[in-house]
């Protein structure tokens, strides 16, 4: 499989987004997120989404020229209205005031509302940690999860992410996962590749376990740990929708569909200044030492390294080159 540099991936993604109508700053922020996702091997949140970004820019499902609005209803509560634009530039507008509030008051929240899907939630909490604060994030998505024992879709995969700073501009721990057994993107990728999925990932429309990705897409995904994951998913829903004014998952159409209303999703972040604790650095160091004592053991995210060249299948790369040239009459 051909290797491509992250510089080329970022540049072509930015060119494509701009060609389809995104403002320069917007295109740059989204392209940077795609770059990081690909660099970490997170294919589902990288180039896999670029085509849908472009097509949704073209149809107006996402506003590529939206200017986020930042307000501070409380000293430690920063709110950003993405105005139906991308989540990445909206977060960028709110990050600095949220960090300032956290470092002044000890803890702050950042609510990003009325946004497009943020794809990799950990991308944002990692930025919080790199700036010296603990970052905890929640978001919701299109409905694909039923309550344990049920079959009616209620919530999305609703990821939760948290990142812990190492005190030196890096990240001591990075955790980012959906509250379902598997991310929805792995189901859609399996369908595209004509592969079966493992039992335990999903249920069909009748609520029965299935290995057929198409049946899974017509049914529902399984919460990780069943009732435990369901509870975490509900809490993510409450914060992502309730604290941002965005919609519940049940009102969101499929995230990659070119047509339809804006995603109108929310992301909610908690920022904690570790300097407000009594022994943060000492306890973190001791915990990390204990967690990595055994051979092969590690803290979540501890061994992550960003690659400068990554494999991209020819079909995806060729489509990226096409998108970088802008819309064609047939689109």
C-alpha positions in Angstrom: 0.0 0.0 0.0 1.5 3.4 -0.9 2.9 5.7 1.7 2.0 9.4 1.8 3.3 12.1 4.1 1.2 13.9 6.6 2.2 17.2 5.0 0.7 16.1 1.7 -2.4 14.7 3.4 -3.0 18.0 5.3 -2.3 20.2 2.2 -4.6 18.2 -0.1 -7.4 18.1 2.5 -7.2 21.8 3.0 -7.2 22.4 -0.7 -10.2 20.1 -1.1 -12.2 21.8 1.7 -11.4 25.2 0.3 -12.4 24.2 -3.2 -15.8 23.1 -1.8 -16.4 26.4 -0.1 -14.7 26.3 3.4 -13.1 29.5 4.6 -9.3 29.3 4.9 -9.2 29.2 8.7 -11.9 26.6 8.7 -10.2 24.4 6.1 -6.9 24.7 8.0 -8.4 23.6 11.3 -10.2 20.6 9.8 -7.3 19.6 7.7 -5.0 19.6 10.8 -7.4 17.3 12.6 -7.4 14.9 9.6 -3.6 15.0 9.6 -3.4 14.1 13.3 -5.9 11.3 12.9 -4.0 9.7 10.0 -0.7 10.2 11.9 -2.0 8.2 14.8 -3.5 5.5 12.6 -7.1 6.5 13.3 -8.3 5.9 9.8 -12.0 6.2 10.8 -11.5 9.9 11.8 -9.0 10.8 9.0 -9.3 10.8 5.2 -12.3 8.5 5.6 -14.4 11.6 6.3 -13.0 14.1 3.8 -15.4 13.2 1.0 -18.4 13.6 3.2 -17.0 17.0 4.5 -16.7 18.2 0.9 -20.1 17.0 -0.3 -21.8 18.5 2.8 -20.1 21.8 2.2 -21.5 21.7 -1.3 -25.1 21.0 -0.2 -24.9 23.3 2.8 -25.4 20.6 5.4 -22.3 22.2 7.0 -21.5 25.9 6.8 -17.9 26.2 5.9 -17.9 29.9 6.5 -19.6 30.0 9.8 -18.0 32.3 12.4 -18.3 30.8 15.9 -19.6 33.0 18.7 -18.0 32.8 22.1 -19.9 33.8 25.3 -19.2 33.5 29.0 -22.4 33.1 30.9 -20.5 32.3 34.1 -16.8 33.0 34.9 -15.9 29.3 34.5 -18.4 28.4 31.8 -17.3 29.1 28.2 -19.9 28.6 25.5 -19.2 28.5 21.8 -22.0 28.5 19.2 -20.5 26.8 16.1 -23.4 28.2 14.0 -23.8 24.9 12.2 -20.1 24.9 11.1 -17.3 22.5 11.8 -16.4 21.6 15.4 -12.7 22.1 15.0 -12.7 25.9 14.4 -15.4 26.3 17.0 -13.2 24.5 19.6 -10.2 26.7 18.6 -12.2 29.8 19.3 -13.1 28.6 22.8 -9.9 26.9 23.9 -7.9 29.9 25.1 -10.7 31.5 27.2 -11.5 28.1 28.7 -7.9 27.5 29.6 -7.6 30.9 31.1 -10.7 30.3 33.2 -9.4 26.9 34.4 -6.0 28.3 35.4 -7.7 31.2 37.2 -10.5 29.3 38.9 -9.1 25.7 39.1 -11.9 24.2 36.9 -13.8 25.4 33.9 -16.1 24.0 31.2 -16.2 24.5 27.5 -19.5 23.8 25.7 -19.4 23.7 21.9 -22.9 23.7 20.5 -24.6 23.5 17.1 -21.6 21.9 15.5 -20.8 19.3 12.9 -19.5 16.0 14.1 -16.1 16.4 15.8 -14.9 12.9 14.7 -12.0 12.2 17.1 -13.0 13.6 20.5 -9.6 12.8 21.9 -8.0 15.2 19.4 -9.6 18.0 21.5 -8.9 16.7 25.0 -5.3 16.1 23.9 -4.9 19.8 23.1 -6.2 20.7 26.6 -3.6 18.4 28.1 -0.8 19.8 26.0 -1.8 23.2 27.4 -1.3 21.9 30.9 -4.8 21.0 32.0 -6.7 17.7 32.5 -9.2 17.5 29.7 -12.4 15.4 29.8 -14.7 15.4 26.8 -18.2 14.1 25.8 -20.1 14.2 22.5 -23.1 12.6 20.9 -23.8 11.4 17.4 -26.6 10.0 15.1 -28.8 7.3 16.8 -27.4 3.8 16.6 -27.7 2.4 20.1 -30.7 0.9 21.8 -31.1 0.3 25.5 -30.0 -3.1 26.8 -32.9 -5.4 26.1 -34.5 -3.1 23.6 -34.2 -2.5 19.8 -35.2 1.2 19.4 -32.3 3.5 18.7 -32.0 6.2 21.3 -28.4 7.5 21.4 -25.3 7.5 19.3 -21.9 5.9 19.9 -21.4 8.9 22.2 -17.6 8.9 22.9 -15.9 9.9 26.1 -12.3 11.0 26.1 -9.8 12.2 28.7 -6.3 13.4 28.5 -3.8 14.0 31.4 -0.8 16.4 31.1 2.7 15.2 31.9 3.8 18.6 33.2 6.2 19.1 30.3 3.9 20.0 27.4 3.1 16.4 26.6 0.4 13.8 27.6 0.8 11.3 30.3 -2.4 9.4 29.6 -4.8 9.5 26.6 -8.1 7.7 26.5 -10.7 8.0 23.8 -13.4 5.5 23.0 -17.0 5.2 22.1 -19.5 4.0 24.7 -20.3 1.1 22.3 -18.4 -2.1 21.9 -17.1 -0.7 18.6 -17.2 2.6 16.7 -19.8 2.9 14.0 -17.1 3.5 11.4 -15.8 0.0 11.8 -19.2 -1.4 10.8 -19.4 0.8 7.8 -15.9 -0.1 6.8 -16.6 -3.8 7.1 -19.6 -3.3 4.9 -17.5 -1.5 2.3 -14.9 -4.3 2.3 -17.5 -7.0 2.2 -16.4 -8.4 5.5 -18.4 -9.9 8.4 -18.2 -8.4 11.9 -17.6 -10.3 15.1 -20.5 -11.4 17.3 -21.1 -9.0 20.2 -20.7 -5.9 18.2 -24.3 -5.3 17.0 -27.9 -6.5 16.8 -30.2 -6.6 13.8 -33.5 -4.8 13.6 -35.2 -7.6 15.6 -32.7 -7.2 18.4 -30.8 -10.4 17.6 -27.0 -10.7 17.5 -25.6 -10.4 13.9 -22.3 -10.7 12.0 -23.7 -9.0 9.0 -22.7 -5.3 8.8 -25.7 -4.3 6.8 -28.0 -5.9 9.3 -26.1 -4.1 12.0 -26.6 -0.7 10.3 -30.3 -1.5 10.1 -30.3 -2.5 13.8 -28.2 -1.2 16.6 -24.8 -1.3 18.2 -24.2 -2.9 21.6 -23.1 -0.7 24.5 -19.7 -1.7 26.0 -20.3 -3.6 29.2 -24.1 -3.5 28.3 -25.8 -1.5 31.2 -22.5 0.1 32.2 -21.7 1.4 28.8 -25.3 2.4 28.3 -25.1 4.6 31.4 -21.9 6.3 30.2 -23.5 6.9 26.8 -26.6 8.5 28.4 -24.4 10.8 30.5 -22.5 11.8 27.4 -25.8 12.5 25.7 -27.1 14.6 28.6 -23.9 16.8 28.7 -23.4 17.0 24.9 -27.0 18.0 24.2 -28.2 19.5 27.5 -25.3 21.7 28.3 -24.8 23.0 24.7 -28.4 23.5 23.5 -27.7 21.0 20.7 -30.0 18.2 19.6 -30.4 14.8 21.0 -28.9 11.9 19.0 -32.4 10.8 17.9 -32.8 14.0 15.8 -29.5 13.6 13.9 -29.5 12.1 10.4 -26.6 9.8 9.3 -23.4 11.7 9.8 -22.0 11.1 6.3 -25.1 11.6 4.3 -24.6 14.5 1.8 -28.1 15.8 2.2 -30.1 16.6 5.3 -30.3 19.2 8.1 -27.1 20.2 9.9 -25.7 17.8 12.4 -26.4 20.3 15.3 -24.3 18.2 17.7 -22.7 19.3 20.9 -19.3 18.7 22.6 -18.8 19.3 26.3 -15.4 19.6 27.9 -14.2 19.8 31.5 -10.9 21.5 32.1 -9.1 21.0 35.4 -5.8 22.8 36.4 -3.7 20.1 38.1 -1.9 22.9 40.0 -5.1 23.3 42.1 -4.6 19.9 43.5 -2.3 19.0 46.4 -0.1 16.3 45.0 -1.0 15.8 41.4 2.5 15.3 39.9 3.7 13.0 42.7 0.6 10.8 42.5 0.6 10.7 38.7 4.2 9.6 38.7 3.6 6.9 41.3 0.6 5.6 39.5 2.4 5.5 36.1 5.2 3.6 37.7 2.9 1.0 39.2 0.8 0.7 36.0 3.9 0.0 33.8 5.8 -2.3 36.2 4.9 -5.5 34.4 6.4 -6.1 30.9 4.0 -5.0 28.2 1.9 -3.0 30.6 1.3 0.7 29.9 -0.8 3.7 30.7 -3.5 4.3 28.0 -1.9 6.3 25.1 1.5 6.1 26.6 3.1 4.4 23.6 1.4 6.5 21.0 3.6 8.0 18.4 2.6 10.0 15.4 3.8 8.7 12.1 5.0 11.2 9.4 4.2 8.8 6.5 1.1 6.6 6.5 -0.5 4.0 4.2 -3.4 5.2 2.2 -5.3 2.9 -0.2 -5.2 4.0 -3.8 -9.0 4.5 -4.0 -9.0 6.9 -1.1 -6.0 8.8 -2.3 -7.3 9.1 -5.9 -10.6 10.4 -4.5 -8.7 13.0 -2.4 -6.9 14.2 -5.5 -10.2 14.6 -7.3 -11.8 16.5 -4.4 -8.8 18.8 -4.3 -9.7 19.9 -7.8 -13.2 21.1 -6.6 -16.7 20.1 -7.6 -17.4 18.7 -11.0 -20.6 19.2 -13.0 -21.7 15.6 -12.2 -21.5 16.2 -8.4 
